Amino acid sequence: MGIRFVLFVNKQGQTRLAQYYEHLSIDERRALEGEIVRKCLARTDQQCSFVEHRNYKVVYRRYASLFFLVGVDNDECELDIMFHLEKVHFMLEEMVMNGCIVETSKQNILAPIQLMEKSS
């Protein structure tokens, strides 16, 4: 569950950064990147920024000449965020303060939320 890969790709489809959080062979990575990049670059600005591909949901956004693509599990849903918005805000406040990242430990970020859930 969670993020499986992050890609930064230019308008020509060249990968500028690739980070994977699950094991894929080099050939599997090349094939996956090629398929996803072609799919995302072919979409218009009027289409949504979510694409389903294989067992991933790809969320992408274009900034200037770069596309930022994040592959998550297909069972992840943006509605989860909407239904738990208070927790999302709380987690974000635990991670970022005054525009700076202050905490990256999942355990430390979730500890106050777990305490809050126990008390309710």
Secondary structure, 3 states (H helix, E strand, C coil): CCEEEEEEEECCCCEEEEEECCCCCHHHHHHHHHHHHHHHHCCCCCCCCEEEECCEEEEEEEECCEEEEEEEECCCCHHHHHHCHHHHHHHHHHHEECCEECCCCHHHHHHHHHHHHHHC
